[in-house]
């Protein structure tokens, strides 16, 4: 059996390990556009802030491919899939045959439309190479602009601030982390960023960059010119799907998969940031580009490819982060765009440095935001995943010190 895996991130690695566990004789080929051993993508921000060296990013040894008898095709990007003939077209013009295929190509940075993007010292923040070039550009740099108010934008801004640069964050929405939290939580996070020395401008887009060879300024849609020596773009990601044929393989935002993580094409699977499946909290298809989801999905896909039928229960968004002095937890559908059909209860706020917001649908918890006192986040996740009915008045749940564990019994 010839197994081919497109992508050598955590989803691809987990898939390969699951296949090898069940089938010691299978042929496994892994295709990856990076040439370094598998590494922790969430950790690259620690290289930017100087707290970790590059060699601490690895999640597997230099001998990973040899130890698992895997044929690596590194430095190659998949350019197409011939479903009928079971072949992958690679960027070097060669083809790779497969019997079963795992698409674990991950995601690419969401492209920015602006003039002057070809100037030096303008970076995306997605790969180990990106952050290596960022660090190299910091010598002599004094001012930085970070585009995006999500998790990547915050990590980039924190790293640059820690390196001693004056940092301006430009956020299109009205507050940071707008995809994960509501305006109250977003306002608390915004105040914390400003309090610790970041300049944050909301409701702003960049339309151009200026400079001679290297960037010297970012120009906003309001015409404001912001001098800078470094720019980091962290405005989200999109599933890497351009090489996937749309007729035999169903593609929406991501590659659509069933509960076995198989696509609409027999014998072709998808996992990780490229895969779209049922979201437990939203009860519809969704792409949750999260490291733990990618690892779990890759393993389930690999088991199914190797012949063991395993169902994936669905994905669930969640994040835990420290924003200077604030501990922030989000899980599930914590900020639904349309509140109809949901019951939302909340307590706390900036005045008490504590906040709790719960989102319920039909007496079932589907989302939560917590700022500080987040120790029970794991219990909230279990309540959402198990779709546990909430029998107590929702207002009681947001009281400080409420023990959510009692709802599991």
Secondary structure, 3 states (H helix, E strand, C coil): CEEEEECCCHHHHHHHHHHHHHCCCCEEEEEECCCCCCECHHHHHHHHCCCCCHHHCECCCCCHHHHCCEEEEECCCEEEEECCCCEEEECCCCEEECCEEEECCCEEECCCCCECCCCECEEECCCHHHHHHHHHCCCCCCEEEEECCCHHHHHHHHHHHHCCCEEEEEECCCCCCCCCCCHHHHHHHHHHHHHCCCEEEECCCEEEEEECCEEEEEEECCCCEEECCEEEECCCEEECCCCCCCCCCCECCCEECCCCCECCCCCEEECHHHEEEEECCCCEEECCCCHHHHHHHHHHHHHHHCCCCCCCCCECCEEEEEECCEEEEEEECCCCCCCCCCEEEEEEEHHHCEEEEEEEECCEEEEEEEECCCCCHHHHHHHHHCCCECCCCHHHHCCCCCCHHHHHC
